[in-house]
Amino acid sequence: MSVKPTAALAKSRKSGAPETVGDAKRVAVIGAGAMGLGIARSLKRAGLDVAGYDPSPAAKTALIESGIESAASAAAAGADADVLVIAVVDAEQTRSALLGPAGAAGAMKPEGVVIASATVAPDAARALAREVEALGRAYLDAPISGGAAKSATGELIVMASGKPEAFDRARPVLEAMAATVYELGGEAGIGSSFKLINQLLAGVHIAAACEAIAFAKRLGLDLETVYKVVTSSAGNSWMFENRTPHVLAGDYRPLSAVAIFTKDLGIASDVGRASNFPLPMAATALQMFLMTAAAGMGRDDDASVARLFAQIAGLELPAARREH
């Protein structure tokens, strides 16, 4: 298996100068949440013809305010699309958007390519690819990483697998939405397997960061100083550095929700069990996210795990510095 990290667009496009990329004539983005809206905006900024669809009224408004066509259905967005980006939550939503009664896959151009970005089990990615390919369309198993901020700037990491010709046809879109595209193999499921490893580590690191900052509070330490010391020391992690400021600000608006990790670590748990592989760290982190969700914080930022520790230990973490 070859791994080809592909550099994305030129700096002139990143700086905001519109630049038409490649020969993809029309792109549809299904799902205009935190990730999908940023993707749609990045594609439009690159000069591509973009249509979007999301059933949420707020998402529809955001598309329109961004100058992006807001279609009435997934099929309407996908009509005659060369490339279709699916930026929804899970395998069920992906299947519905692509293959449901108002699904987009059948409305695409016959040589169209689906870029499926949701985190799903590898078996689910393979099944979706078979169904889409049965319609004569190509499928890239292409989960993403980088969060809403990187989505907004077109600097996502894409962990993709699929047939070489699908990559070739989708490349202008991939380059417009990503800083790096990893071409990880010739069949669906490989990209999702890579993303599963990433999510296992991300979930464990978030849970550990939240445990550590709450424990620091129990020890009576100044949390701002803890952050400064740890981020310059060997115990630092990307997640500690990124999520701890949410705790320090008392700001739990969902840049990445707790429910994302109950889903993704749940997938890891299922895949580990099916392959007879123990995942004790992931299992513990999953229980922390499940407890946080059960305590009413499932839709809040995933740094809310620190609030769960605080509740258990009777601690007062910093209060919000701004209105939510």
PyMOL commands that set and color helices and strands:
alter all, ss='L'
color gray80, all
select helices_A, chain A and resi 11-14+34-45+57-65+74-78+91-99+105-107+122-134+147-153+164-177+190-218+223-230+238-249+258-274+280-297+302-313
alter helices_A, ss='H'
color red, helices_A
select strands_A, chain A and resi 4-7+27-30+50-53+69-70+83-86+113-116+138-141+144-145+156-160+178-183
alter strands_A, ss='S'
color yellow, strands_A
deselect
rebuild
show_as cartoon
